[in-house]
Amino acid sequence: LLSLDSGGVRGLLALMILEQLMEAVNPDAPPKPCDYFDMIGGTSTGGLIAIILGRLRISVADCIAAYLSLSERVFRKTRHRVTVKGKVQGRFDAKELAQAVKKVVKQQGMQEDALLKDAPEAGCRV
């Protein structure tokens, strides 16, 4: 079981540690986490990383690149969290997150609106 918590710098740090662990398993050809762990899960951004690693079945190095690209686009704080009408806005832009995730999915050769539930043949559950 691979469990990934939270996000921001901690999400990137978790990926960097995971990259070192995978290299320790096989320095010449580090395995993808989806080929090594039976289940990958997480909370917050860790959940997003779990989907990228487990469901999209990519290497840790590729996940780090995707995470950095995604975080630049998504995790910019909104200027004002309270609108003129007094409504509280989310900390981050949900539309930007959806678009960034679709971009990562598409880069992996899948349809951008593909369902991300576990595939029946997947060895790793997310």
N, CA, C and O atoms as a printed pandas DataFrame, in Angstrom:
     atom_number atom_name residue_name chain_id  residue_number  x_coord  y_coord  z_coord
0              1         N          LEU        A               1    0.851   -1.178    0.000
1              2        CA          LEU        A               1    0.000    0.000    0.000
2              3         C          LEU        A               1    0.895    1.238    0.000
3              4         O          LEU        A               1    1.780    1.381    0.843
4              5         N          LEU        A               2    0.653    2.110   -0.939
5              6        CA          LEU        A               2    1.343    3.403   -0.973
6              7         C          LEU        A               2    0.316    4.464   -0.623
7              8         O          LEU        A               2   -0.694    4.608   -1.311
8              9         N          SER        A               3    0.571    5.207    0.445
9             10        CA          SER        A               3   -0.330    6.255    0.901
10            11         C          SER        A               3    0.360    7.605    0.767
11            12         O          SER        A               3    1.465    7.808    1.269
12            13         N          LEU        A               4   -0.313    8.525    0.079
13            14        CA          LEU        A               4    0.243    9.861   -0.175
14            15         C          LEU        A               4   -0.672   10.902    0.455
15            16         O          LEU        A               4   -1.860   10.956    0.137
16            17         N          ASP        A               5   -0.136   11.719    1.335
17            18        CA          ASP        A               5   -0.939   12.721    2.022
18            19         C          ASP        A               5   -0.664   14.117    1.502
19            20         O          ASP        A               5    0.432   14.434    1.040
20            21         N          SER        A               6   -1.681   14.928    1.590
21            22        CA          SER        A               6   -1.611   16.367    1.385
22            23         C          SER        A               6   -1.000   16.783    0.058
23            24         O          SER        A               6   -1.015   16.020   -0.909
24            25         N          GLY        A               7   -0.463   17.999    0.016
25            26        CA          GLY        A               7    0.009   18.514   -1.259
26            27         C          GLY        A               7    1.039   19.599   -1.107
27            28         O          GLY        A               7    1.761   19.663   -0.112
28            29         N          GLY        A               8    1.098   20.455   -2.110
29            30        CA          GLY        A               8    2.077   21.527   -2.119
30            31         C          GLY        A               8    3.481   20.966   -2.137
31            32         O          GLY        A               8    3.761   20.015   -2.867
32            33         N          VAL        A               9    4.352   21.532   -1.358
33            34        CA          VAL        A               9    5.736   21.077   -1.278
34            35         C          VAL        A               9    5.788   19.641   -0.764
35            36         O          VAL        A               9    6.643   18.864   -1.189
36            37         N          ARG        A              10    4.892   19.286    0.137
37            38        CA          ARG        A              10    4.880   17.925    0.683
38            39         C          ARG        A              10    4.566   16.899   -0.394
39            40         O          ARG        A              10    5.103   15.792   -0.364
40            41         N          GLY        A              11    3.704   17.247   -1.346
41            42        CA          GLY        A              11    3.407   16.341   -2.453
42            43         C          GLY        A              11    4.632   16.105   -3.306
43            44         O          GLY        A              11    4.913   14.972   -3.698
44            45         N          LEU        A              12    5.357   17.159   -3.594
45            46        CA          LEU        A              12    6.584   17.043   -4.380
46            47         C          LEU        A              12    7.643   16.270   -3.597
47            48         O          LEU        A              12    8.353   15.441   -4.166
48            49         N          LEU        A              13    7.748   16.535   -2.312
49            50        CA          LEU        A              13    8.710   15.825   -1.468
50            51         C          LEU        A              13    8.396   14.327   -1.438
51            52         O          LEU        A              13    9.304   13.502   -1.534
52            53         N          ALA        A              14    7.123   13.977   -1.305
53            54        CA          ALA        A              14    6.726   12.564   -1.310
54            55         C          ALA        A              14    7.129   11.896   -2.622
55            56         O          ALA        A              14    7.591   10.755   -2.623
56            57         N          LEU        A              15    6.956   12.597   -3.730
57            58        CA          LEU        A              15    7.348   12.048   -5.032
58            59         C          LEU        A              15    8.863   11.866   -5.129
59            60         O          LEU        A              15    9.336   10.877   -5.689
60            61         N          MET        A              16    9.606   12.800   -4.596
61            62        CA          MET        A              16   11.073   12.694   -4.642
62            63         C          MET        A              16   11.565   11.518   -3.790
63            64         O          MET        A              16   12.494   10.811   -4.181
64            65         N          ILE        A              17   10.948   11.314   -2.643
65            66        CA          ILE        A              17   11.298   10.168   -1.794
66            67         C          ILE        A              17   10.917    8.870   -2.498
67            68         O          ILE        A              17   11.686    7.908   -2.501
68            69         N          LEU        A              18    9.724    8.848   -3.096
69            70        CA          LEU        A              18    9.271    7.661   -3.820
70            71         C          LEU        A              18   10.206    7.336   -4.987
71            72         O          LEU        A              18   10.485    6.170   -5.265
72            73         N          GLU        A              19   10.681    8.372   -5.659
73            74        CA          GLU        A              19   11.615    8.158   -6.767
74            75         C          GLU        A              19   12.882    7.460   -6.267
75            76         O          GLU        A              19   13.389    6.549   -6.921
76            77         N          GLN        A              20   13.389    7.886   -5.113
77            78        CA          GLN        A              20   14.580    7.255   -4.534
78            79         C          GLN        A              20   14.301    5.804   -4.133
79            80         O          GLN        A              20   15.153    4.933   -4.309
80            81         N          LEU        A              21   13.108    5.550   -3.596
81            82        CA          LEU        A              21   12.743    4.180   -3.218
82            83         C          LEU        A              21   12.675    3.271   -4.442
83            84         O          LEU        A              21   13.164    2.142   -4.402
84            85         N          MET        A              22   12.079    3.749   -5.516
85            86        CA          MET        A              22   11.965    2.945   -6.736
86            87         C          MET        A              22   13.348    2.676   -7.334
87            88         O          MET        A              22   13.594    1.598   -7.875
88            89         N          GLU        A              23   14.242    3.651   -7.235
89            90        CA          GLU        A              23   15.612    3.454   -7.715
90            91         C          GLU        A              23   16.369    2.468   -6.831
91            92         O          GLU        A              23   17.245    1.753   -7.318
92            93         N          ALA        A              24   16.045    2.418   -5.542
93            94        CA          ALA        A              24   16.675    1.448   -4.644
94            95         C          ALA        A              24   16.213    0.027   -4.972
95            96         O          ALA        A              24   16.975   -0.926   -4.808
96            97         N          VAL        A              25   14.979   -0.117   -5.429
97            98        CA          VAL        A              25   14.452   -1.427   -5.811
98            99         C          VAL        A              25   15.207   -1.964   -7.024
99           100         O          VAL        A              25   15.606   -3.128   -7.050
100          101         N          ASN        A              26   15.397   -1.111   -8.023
101          102        CA          ASN        A              26   16.128   -1.508   -9.230
102          103         C          ASN        A              26   16.797   -0.274   -9.826
103          104         O          ASN        A              26   16.154    0.488  -10.548
104          105         N          PRO        A              27   18.068   -0.071   -9.536
105          106        CA          PRO        A              27   18.761    1.134  -10.007
106          107         C          PRO        A              27   18.822    1.264  -11.531
107          108         O          PRO        A              27   18.815    2.375  -12.062
108          109         N          ASP        A              28   18.881    0.127  -12.234
109          110        CA          ASP        A              28   18.991    0.166  -13.696
110          111         C          ASP        A              28   17.664    0.468  -14.378
111          112         O          ASP        A              28   17.629    1.134  -15.413
112          113         N          ALA        A              29   16.587   -0.017  -13.805
113          114        CA          ALA        A              29   15.254    0.205  -14.382
114          115         C          ALA        A              29   14.241    0.311  -13.249
115          116         O          ALA        A              29   13.551   -0.661  -12.940
116          117         N          PRO        A              30   14.148    1.487  -12.628
117          118        CA          PRO        A              30   13.206    1.641  -11.508
118          119         C          PRO        A              30   11.782    1.291  -11.943
119          120         O          PRO        A              30   11.318    1.761  -12.982
120          121         N          PRO        A              31   11.089    0.467  -11.153
121          122        CA          PRO        A              31    9.723    0.107  -11.533
122          123         C          PRO        A              31    8.766    1.285  -11.360
123          124         O          PRO        A              31    9.010    2.198  -10.572
124          125         N          LYS        A              32    7.685    1.236  -12.111
125          126        CA          LYS        A              32    6.610    2.201  -11.895
126          127         C          LYS        A              32    5.900    1.791  -10.605
127          128         O          LYS        A              32    5.764    0.598  -10.335
128          129         N          PRO        A              33    5.454    2.743   -9.816
129          130        CA          PRO        A              33    4.740    2.385   -8.587
130          131         C          PRO        A              33    3.537    1.473   -8.833
131          132         O          PRO        A              33    3.226    0.621   -8.001
132          133         N          CYS        A              34    2.858    1.646   -9.974
133          134        CA          CYS        A              34    1.693    0.811  -10.270
134          135         C          CYS        A              34    2.078   -0.649  -10.481
135          136         O          CYS        A              34    1.229   -1.530  -10.342
136          137         N          ASP        A              35    3.337   -0.924  -10.814
137          138        CA          ASP        A              35    3.812   -2.292  -10.995
138          139         C          ASP        A              35    4.408   -2.863   -9.714
139          140         O          ASP        A              35    4.755   -4.043   -9.665
140          141         N          TYR        A              36    4.529   -2.051   -8.695
141          142        CA          TYR        A              36    5.168   -2.474   -7.454
142          143         C          TYR        A              36    4.184   -2.554   -6.287
143          144         O          TYR        A              36    4.274   -3.461   -5.459
144          145         N          PHE        A              37    3.254   -1.615   -6.220
145          146        CA          PHE        A              37    2.290   -1.565   -5.115
146          147         C          PHE        A              37    0.952   -2.162   -5.547
147          148         O          PHE        A              37    0.542   -2.026   -6.700
148          149         N          ASP        A              38    0.277   -2.828   -4.602
149          150        CA          ASP        A              38   -1.049   -3.380   -4.880
150          151         C          ASP        A              38   -2.115   -2.298   -4.873
151          152         O          ASP        A              38   -3.119   -2.400   -5.577
152          153         N          MET        A              39   -1.893   -1.262   -4.076
153          154        CA          MET        A              39   -2.877   -0.188   -3.958
154          155         C          MET        A              39   -2.158    1.131   -3.710
155          156         O          MET        A              39   -1.185    1.190   -2.959
156          157         N          ILE        A              40   -2.654    2.197   -4.356
157          158        CA          ILE        A              40   -2.117    3.540   -4.152
158          159         C          ILE        A              40   -3.292    4.447   -3.816
159          160         O          ILE        A              40   -4.295    4.454   -4.529
160          161         N          GLY        A              41   -3.175    5.208   -2.740
161          162        CA          GLY        A              41   -4.238    6.122   -2.343
162          163         C          GLY        A              41   -3.657    7.381   -1.735
163          164         O          GLY        A              41   -2.464    7.451   -1.440
164          165         N          GLY        A              42   -4.506    8.367   -1.552
165          166        CA          GLY        A              42   -4.030    9.601   -0.953
166          167         C          GLY        A              42   -5.160   10.553   -0.646
167          168         O          GLY        A              42   -6.305   10.340   -1.045
168          169         N          THR        A              43   -4.818   11.608    0.070
169          170        CA          THR        A              43   -5.777   12.654    0.394
170          171         C          THR        A              43   -5.321   13.950   -0.250
171          172         O          THR        A              43   -4.125   14.183   -0.429
172          173         N          SER        A              44   -6.274   14.779   -0.590
173          174        CA          SER        A              44   -5.977   16.083   -1.161
174          175         C          SER        A              44   -5.148   15.905   -2.428
175          176         O          SER        A              44   -5.506   15.101   -3.289
176          177         N          THR        A              45   -4.071   16.625   -2.554
177          178        CA          THR        A              45   -3.229   16.500   -3.737
178          179         C          THR        A              45   -2.599   15.115   -3.806
179          180         O          THR        A              45   -2.279   14.633   -4.893
180          181         N          GLY        A              46   -2.420   14.477   -2.663
181          182        CA          GLY        A              46   -1.920   13.104   -2.648
182          183         C          GLY        A              46   -2.846   12.161   -3.398
183          184         O          GLY        A              46   -2.387   11.205   -4.022
184          185         N          GLY        A              47   -4.147   12.425   -3.341
185          186        CA          GLY        A              47   -5.110   11.632   -4.107
186          187         C          GLY        A              47   -4.938   11.828   -5.598
187          188         O          GLY        A              47   -5.049   10.881   -6.377
188          189         N          LEU        A              48   -4.668   13.055   -5.986
189          190        CA          LEU        A              48   -4.418   13.352   -7.397
190          191         C          LEU        A              48   -3.143   12.651   -7.867
191          192         O          LEU        A              48   -3.110   12.084   -8.959
192          193         N          ILE        A              49   -2.104   12.691   -7.048
193          194        CA          ILE        A              49   -0.855   12.007   -7.378
194          195         C          ILE        A              49   -1.102   10.500   -7.476
195          196         O          ILE        A              49   -0.551    9.839   -8.356
196          197         N          ALA        A              50   -1.924    9.955   -6.581
197          198        CA          ALA        A              50   -2.246    8.527   -6.618
198          199         C          ALA        A              50   -2.904    8.151   -7.942
199          200         O          ALA        A              50   -2.587    7.110   -8.517
200          201         N          ILE        A              51   -3.810    8.982   -8.425
201          202        CA          ILE        A              51   -4.459    8.723   -9.714
202          203         C          ILE        A              51   -3.439    8.780  -10.843
203          204         O          ILE        A              51   -3.441    7.927  -11.730
204          205         N          ILE        A              52   -2.572    9.782  -10.811
205          206        CA          ILE        A              52   -1.566    9.915  -11.872
206          207         C          ILE        A              52   -0.641    8.697  -11.885
207          208         O          ILE        A              52   -0.354    8.152  -12.950
208          209         N          LEU        A              53   -0.176    8.270  -10.721
209          210        CA          LEU        A              53    0.736    7.125  -10.655
210          211         C          LEU        A              53    0.026    5.802  -10.920
211          212         O          LEU        A              53    0.523    4.961  -11.669
212          213         N          GLY        A              54   -1.139    5.626  -10.301
213          214        CA          GLY        A              54   -1.819    4.334  -10.353
214          215         C          GLY        A              54   -2.698    4.114  -11.561
215          216         O          GLY        A              54   -2.597    3.084  -12.228
216          217         N          ARG        A              55   -3.550    5.060  -11.846
217          218        CA          ARG        A              55   -4.492    4.873  -12.957
218          219         C          ARG        A              55   -3.865    5.211  -14.297
219          220         O          ARG        A              55   -4.113    4.516  -15.282
220          221         N          LEU        A              56   -3.054    6.268  -14.356
221          222        CA          LEU        A              56   -2.401    6.624  -15.616
222          223         C          LEU        A              56   -1.136    5.795  -15.834
223          224         O          LEU        A              56   -0.571    5.785  -16.928
224          225         N          ARG        A              57   -0.692    5.092  -14.771
225          226        CA          ARG        A              57    0.402    4.118  -14.863
226          227         C          ARG        A              57    1.696    4.732  -15.390
227          228         O          ARG        A              57    2.318    4.190  -16.304
228          229         N          ILE        A              58    2.097    5.861  -14.812
229          230        CA          ILE        A              58    3.323    6.508  -15.287
230          231         C          ILE        A              58    4.433    6.377  -14.248
231          232         O          ILE        A              58    4.187    6.041  -13.090
232          233         N          SER        A              59    5.640    6.645  -14.681
233          234        CA          SER        A              59    6.802    6.571  -13.790
234          235         C          SER        A              59    6.787    7.745  -12.811
235          236         O          SER        A              59    6.084    8.736  -13.013
236          237         N          VAL        A              60    7.566    7.610  -11.764
237          238        CA          VAL        A              60    7.655    8.692  -10.781
238          239         C          VAL        A              60    8.253    9.940  -11.425
239          240         O          VAL        A              60    7.789   11.051  -11.165
240          241         N          ALA        A              61    9.273    9.770  -12.261
241          242        CA          ALA        A              61    9.899   10.928  -12.921
242          243         C          ALA        A              61    8.883   11.677  -13.783
243          244         O          ALA        A              61    8.845   12.907  -13.773
244          245         N          ASP        A              62    8.060   10.937  -14.528
245          246        CA          ASP        A              62    7.033   11.584  -15.350
246          247         C          ASP        A              62    5.955   12.225  -14.481
247          248         O          ASP        A              62    5.394   13.260  -14.840
248          249         N          CYS        A              63    5.667   11.603  -13.335
249          250        CA          CYS        A              63    4.678   12.167  -12.415
250          251         C          CYS        A              63    5.186   13.473  -11.818
251          252         O          CYS        A              63    4.417   14.418  -11.648
252          253         N          ILE        A              64    6.466   13.531  -11.502
253          254        CA          ILE        A              64    7.045   14.770  -10.969
254          255         C          ILE        A              64    6.902   15.887  -11.992
255          256         O          ILE        A              64    6.518   17.003  -11.645
256          257         N          ALA        A              65    7.210   15.591  -13.253
257          258        CA          ALA        A              65    7.078   16.599  -14.312
258          259         C          ALA        A              65    5.627   17.045  -14.454
259          260         O          ALA        A              65    5.355   18.239  -14.580
260          261         N          ALA        A              66    4.690   16.089  -14.435
261          262        CA          ALA        A              66    3.268   16.424  -14.552
262          263         C          ALA        A              66    2.810   17.242  -13.349
263          264         O          ALA        A              66    2.055   18.202  -13.502
264          265         N          TYR        A              67    3.261   16.867  -12.155
265          266        CA          TYR        A              67    2.873   17.564  -10.932
266          267         C          TYR        A              67    3.380   19.006  -10.932
267          268         O          TYR        A              67    2.656   19.924  -10.549
268          269         N          LEU        A              68    4.624   19.198  -11.363
269          270        CA          LEU        A              68    5.176   20.554  -11.419
270          271         C          LEU        A              68    4.402   21.412  -12.411
271          272         O          LEU        A              68    4.092   22.569  -12.126
272          273         N          SER        A              69    4.092   20.854  -13.563
273          274        CA          SER        A              69    3.324   21.583  -14.572
274          275         C          SER        A              69    1.925   21.914  -14.057
275          276         O          SER        A              69    1.436   23.033  -14.211
276          277         N          LEU        A              70    1.299   20.922  -13.447
277          278        CA          LEU        A              70   -0.051   21.093  -12.919
278          279         C          LEU        A              70   -0.064   22.109  -11.782
279          280         O          LEU        A              70   -0.953   22.958  -11.724
280          281         N          SER        A              71    0.907   22.032  -10.881
281          282        CA          SER        A              71    0.903   22.923   -9.717
282          283         C          SER        A              71    1.137   24.376  -10.105
283          284         O          SER        A              71    0.585   25.280   -9.478
284          285         N          GLU        A              72    1.950   24.611  -11.132
285          286        CA          GLU        A              72    2.152   25.987  -11.600
286          287         C          GLU        A              72    0.837   26.598  -12.062
287          288         O          GLU        A              72    0.571   27.781  -11.846
288          289         N          ARG        A              73    0.032   25.779  -12.692
289          290        CA          ARG        A              73   -1.211   26.260  -13.284
290          291         C          ARG        A              73   -2.353   26.346  -12.268
291          292         O          ARG        A              73   -3.159   27.276  -12.304
292          293         N          VAL        A              74   -2.411   25.383  -11.378
293          294        CA          VAL        A              74   -3.584   25.242  -10.511
294          295         C          VAL        A              74   -3.438   25.918   -9.157
295          296         O          VAL        A              74   -4.381   26.551   -8.683
296          297         N          PHE        A              75   -2.293   25.799   -8.536
297          298        CA          PHE        A              75   -2.169   26.187   -7.141
298          299         C          PHE        A              75   -1.741   27.627   -6.922
299          300         O          PHE        A              75   -1.038   27.938   -5.960
300          301         N          ARG        A              76   -2.164   28.495   -7.812
301          302        CA          ARG        A              76   -1.987   29.931   -7.580
302          303         C          ARG        A              76   -3.158   30.380   -6.720
303          304         O          ARG        A              76   -4.313   30.098   -7.041
304          305         N          LYS        A              77   -2.878   31.051   -5.673
305          306        CA          LYS        A              77   -3.957   31.494   -4.788
306          307         C          LYS        A              77   -4.770   32.590   -5.459
307          308         O          LYS        A              77   -4.242   33.425   -6.193
308          309         N          THR        A              78   -6.084   32.562   -5.182
309          310        CA          THR        A              78   -6.938   33.622   -5.695
310          311         C          THR        A              78   -6.620   34.907   -4.941
311          312         O          THR        A              78   -6.235   34.881   -3.772
312          313         N          ARG        A              79   -6.786   36.011   -5.621
313          314        CA          ARG        A              79   -6.455   37.305   -5.004
314          315         C          ARG        A              79   -7.328   37.590   -3.790
315          316         O          ARG        A              79   -6.840   37.911   -2.706
316          317         N          HIS        A              80   -8.612   37.466   -4.002
317          318        CA          HIS        A              80   -9.555   37.780   -2.929
318          319         C          HIS        A              80  -10.482   36.590   -2.764
319          320         O          HIS        A              80  -11.127   36.163   -3.721
320          321         N          ARG        A              81  -10.549   36.061   -1.566
321          322        CA          ARG        A              81  -11.382   34.885   -1.329
322          323         C          ARG        A              81  -12.835   35.251   -1.097
323          324         O          ARG        A              81  -13.692   34.367   -1.106
324          325         N          VAL        A              82  -13.142   36.528   -0.889
325          326        CA          VAL        A              82  -14.522   36.964   -0.698
326          327         C          VAL        A              82  -14.874   37.904   -1.848
327          328         O          VAL        A              82  -14.174   38.885   -2.099
328          329         N          THR        A              83  -15.978   37.588   -2.549
329          330        CA          THR        A              83  -16.386   38.410   -3.681
330          331         C          THR        A              83  -17.044   39.687   -3.196
331          332         O          THR        A              83  -17.280   39.869   -2.001
332          333         N          VAL        A              84  -17.334   40.567   -4.138
333          334        CA          VAL        A              84  -18.016   41.826   -3.824
334          335         C          VAL        A              84  -19.371   41.549   -3.185
335          336         O          VAL        A              84  -19.826   42.306   -2.327
336          337         N          LYS        A              85  -20.016   40.457   -3.607
337          338        CA          LYS        A              85  -21.331   40.107   -3.069
338          339         C          LYS        A              85  -21.243   39.334   -1.753
339          340         O          LYS        A              85  -22.265   38.922   -1.204
340          341         N          GLY        A              86  -20.034   39.139   -1.251
341          342        CA          GLY        A              86  -19.866   38.481    0.036
342          343         C          GLY        A              86  -19.738   36.969   -0.018
343          344         O          GLY        A              86  -19.695   36.319    1.027
344          345         N          LYS        A              87  -19.676   36.393   -1.217
345          346        CA          LYS        A              87  -19.525   34.943   -1.331
346          347         C          LYS        A              87  -18.049   34.569   -1.164
347          348         O          LYS        A              87  -17.155   35.254   -1.660
348          349         N          VAL        A              88  -17.827   33.470   -0.456
349          350        CA          VAL        A              88  -16.466   32.988   -0.248
350          351         C          VAL        A              88  -16.086   32.086   -1.418
351          352         O          VAL        A              88  -16.815   31.157   -1.766
352          353         N          GLN        A              89  -14.931   32.376   -2.020
353          354        CA          GLN        A              89  -14.436   31.574   -3.133
354          355         C          GLN        A              89  -13.504   30.489   -2.609
355          356         O          GLN        A              89  -12.967   30.591   -1.506
356          357         N          GLY        A              90  -13.326   29.465   -3.408
357          358        CA          GLY        A              90  -12.380   28.408   -3.066
358          359         C          GLY        A              90  -10.960   28.947   -3.046
359          360         O          GLY        A              90  -10.666   29.997   -3.617
360          361         N          ARG        A              91  -10.099   28.215   -2.385
361          362        CA          ARG        A              91   -8.705   28.628   -2.280
362          363         C          ARG        A              91   -8.011   28.571   -3.635
363          364         O          ARG        A              91   -7.139   29.387   -3.934
364          365         N          PHE        A              92   -8.412   27.586   -4.460
365          366        CA          PHE        A              92   -7.842   27.432   -5.787
366          367         C          PHE        A              92   -8.966   27.336   -6.804
367          368         O          PHE        A              92  -10.115   27.082   -6.441
368          369         N          ASP        A              93   -8.645   27.536   -8.063
369          370        CA          ASP        A              93   -9.627   27.548   -9.139
370          371         C          ASP        A              93   -9.929   26.125   -9.606
371          372         O          ASP        A              93   -9.060   25.461  -10.172
372          373         N          ALA        A              94  -11.154   25.655   -9.373
373          374        CA          ALA        A              94  -11.547   24.295   -9.745
374          375         C          ALA        A              94  -11.517   24.089  -11.254
375          376         O          ALA        A              94  -11.195   22.995  -11.718
376          377         N          LYS        A              95  -11.845   25.115  -12.026
377          378        CA          LYS        A              95  -11.817   24.987  -13.489
378          379         C          LYS        A              95  -10.389   24.771  -13.979
379          380         O          LYS        A              95  -10.154   23.964  -14.878
380          381         N          GLU        A              96   -9.448   25.481  -13.396
381          382        CA          GLU        A              96   -8.035   25.301  -13.758
382          383         C          GLU        A              96   -7.577   23.886  -13.419
383          384         O          GLU        A              96   -6.837   23.269  -14.185
384          385         N          LEU        A              97   -8.015   23.374  -12.270
385          386        CA          LEU        A              97   -7.650   22.018  -11.871
386          387         C          LEU        A              97   -8.184   21.007  -12.879
387          388         O          LEU        A              97   -7.452   20.120  -13.318
388          389         N          ALA        A              98   -9.452   21.138  -13.245
389          390        CA          ALA        A              98  -10.055   20.210  -14.211
390          391         C          ALA        A              98   -9.316   20.252  -15.545
391          392         O          ALA        A              98   -9.034   19.207  -16.131
392          393         N          GLN        A              99   -9.003   21.443  -16.022
393          394        CA          GLN        A              99   -8.294   21.573  -17.297
394          395         C          GLN        A              99   -6.886   20.994  -17.212
395          396         O          GLN        A              99   -6.425   20.347  -18.152
396          397         N          ALA        A             100   -6.210   21.218  -16.108
397          398        CA          ALA        A             100   -4.845   20.710  -15.939
398          399         C          ALA        A             100   -4.833   19.184  -15.875
399          400         O          ALA        A             100   -3.954   18.544  -16.452
400          401         N          VAL        A             101   -5.805   18.600  -15.175
401          402        CA          VAL        A             101   -5.891   17.140  -15.093
402          403         C          VAL        A             101   -6.187   16.556  -16.473
403          404         O          VAL        A             101   -5.593   15.551  -16.864
404          405         N          LYS        A             102   -7.099   17.181  -17.205
405          406        CA          LYS        A             102   -7.415   16.704  -18.559
406          407         C          LYS        A             102   -6.184   16.742  -19.455
407          408         O          LYS        A             102   -5.993   15.861  -20.293
408          409         N          LYS        A             103   -5.356   17.755  -19.279
409          410        CA          LYS        A             103   -4.131   17.864  -20.074
410          411         C          LYS        A             103   -3.187   16.706  -19.762
411          412         O          LYS        A             103   -2.612   16.115  -20.675
412          413         N          VAL        A             104   -3.023   16.379  -18.485
413          414        CA          VAL        A             104   -2.157   15.266  -18.084
414          415         C          VAL        A             104   -2.703   13.953  -18.641
415          416         O          VAL        A             104   -1.942   13.128  -19.146
416          417         N          VAL        A             105   -4.016   13.757  -18.550
417          418        CA          VAL        A             105   -4.645   12.539  -19.066
418          419         C          VAL        A             105   -4.408   12.421  -20.569
419          420         O          VAL        A             105   -4.043   11.355  -21.064
420          421         N          LYS        A             106   -4.613   13.505  -21.279
421          422        CA          LYS        A             106   -4.431   13.515  -22.736
422          423         C          LYS        A             106   -2.973   13.242  -23.114
423          424         O          LYS        A             106   -2.714   12.555  -24.102
424          425         N          GLN        A             107   -2.028   13.765  -22.350
425          426        CA          GLN        A             107   -0.606   13.531  -22.615
426          427         C          GLN        A             107   -0.233   12.056  -22.473
427          428         O          GLN        A             107    0.777   11.611  -23.019
428          429         N          GLN        A             108   -1.045   11.309  -21.746
429          430        CA          GLN        A             108   -0.787    9.878  -21.573
430          431         C          GLN        A             108   -1.500    9.036  -22.629
431          432         O          GLN        A             108   -1.536    7.809  -22.533
432          433         N          GLY        A             109   -2.065    9.700  -23.636
433          434        CA          GLY        A             109   -2.695    8.989  -24.746
434          435         C          GLY        A             109   -4.125    8.553  -24.492
435          436         O          GLY        A             109   -4.662    7.725  -25.228
436          437         N          MET        A             110   -4.741    9.097  -23.464
437          438        CA          MET        A             110   -6.129    8.752  -23.152
438          439         C          MET        A             110   -7.033    9.911  -23.556
439          440         O          MET        A             110   -6.573   11.038  -23.740
440          441         N          GLN        A             111   -8.321    9.618  -23.691
441          442        CA          GLN        A             111   -9.294   10.672  -23.940
442          443         C          GLN        A             111   -9.354   11.558  -22.700
443          444         O          GLN        A             111   -9.347   11.059  -21.575
444          445         N          GLU        A             112   -9.412   12.867  -22.907
445          446        CA          GLU        A             112   -9.373   13.778  -21.750
446          447         C          GLU        A             112  -10.555   13.605  -20.815
447          448         O          GLU        A             112  -10.464   13.962  -19.641
448          449         N          ASP        A             113  -11.670   13.065  -21.309
449          450        CA          ASP        A             113  -12.842   12.836  -20.461
450          451         C          ASP        A             113  -12.979   11.369  -20.050
451          452         O          ASP        A             113  -14.057   10.936  -19.642
452          453         N          ALA        A             114  -11.891   10.607  -20.157
453          454        CA          ALA        A             114  -11.916    9.187  -19.789
454          455         C          ALA        A             114  -12.252    9.041  -18.307
455          456         O          ALA        A             114  -11.836    9.847  -17.475
456          457         N          LEU        A             115  -13.015    7.993  -17.999
457          458        CA          LEU        A             115  -13.298    7.695  -16.600
458          459         C          LEU        A             115  -12.019    7.185  -15.955
459          460         O          LEU        A             115  -11.301    6.383  -16.551
460          461         N          LEU        A             116  -11.735    7.631  -14.772
461          462        CA          LEU        A             116  -10.485    7.262  -14.118
462          463         C          LEU        A             116  -10.671    6.195  -13.051
463          464         O          LEU        A             116   -9.841    6.049  -12.153
464          465         N          LYS        A             117  -11.776    5.446  -13.155
465          466        CA          LYS        A             117  -11.924    4.329  -12.222
466          467         C          LYS        A             117  -10.934    3.243  -12.628
467          468         O          LYS        A             117  -10.428    3.243  -13.750
468          469         N          ASP        A             118  -10.662    2.325  -11.716
469          470        CA          ASP        A             118   -9.688    1.272  -11.994
470          471         C          ASP        A             118  -10.123    0.436  -13.184
471          472         O          ASP        A             118  -11.289    0.059  -13.302
472          473         N          ALA        A             119   -9.179    0.152  -14.059
473          474        CA          ALA        A             119   -9.434   -0.733  -15.187
474          475         C          ALA        A             119   -9.490   -2.170  -14.667
475          476         O          ALA        A             119   -8.771   -2.505  -13.726
476          477         N          PRO        A             120  -10.331   -3.028  -15.260
477          478        CA          PRO        A             120  -10.452   -4.408  -14.766
478          479         C          PRO        A             120   -9.126   -5.172  -14.779
479          480         O          PRO        A             120   -8.890   -6.010  -13.910
480          481         N          GLU        A             121   -8.260   -4.889  -15.758
481          482        CA          GLU        A             121   -6.993   -5.611  -15.861
482          483         C          GLU        A             121   -5.881   -4.990  -15.018
483          484         O          GLU        A             121   -4.767   -5.513  -14.981
484          485         N          ALA        A             122   -6.171   -3.899  -14.353
485          486        CA          ALA        A             122   -5.139   -3.207  -13.569
486          487         C          ALA        A             122   -4.727   -4.059  -12.370
487          488         O          ALA        A             122   -5.575   -4.589  -11.653
488          489         N          GLY        A             123   -3.436   -4.183  -12.165
489          490        CA          GLY        A             123   -2.947   -4.906  -11.005
490          491         C          GLY        A             123   -2.955   -4.031   -9.767
491          492         O          GLY        A             123   -3.042   -4.528   -8.644
492          493         N          CYS        A             124   -2.864   -2.741   -9.974
493          494        CA          CYS        A             124   -2.805   -1.777   -8.885
494          495         C          CYS        A             124   -4.155   -1.077   -8.750
495          496         O          CYS        A             124   -4.692   -0.557   -9.729
496          497         N          ARG        A             125   -4.688   -1.066   -7.556
497          498        CA          ARG        A             125   -5.955   -0.373   -7.295
498          499         C          ARG        A             125   -5.640    1.038   -6.811
499          500         O          ARG        A             125   -4.632    1.271   -6.145
500          501         N          VAL        A             126   -6.518    1.971   -7.157
501          502        CA          VAL        A             126   -6.336    3.362   -6.744
502          503         C          VAL        A             126   -7.529    3.775   -5.904
503          504         O          VAL        A             126   -7.594    4.915   -5.443
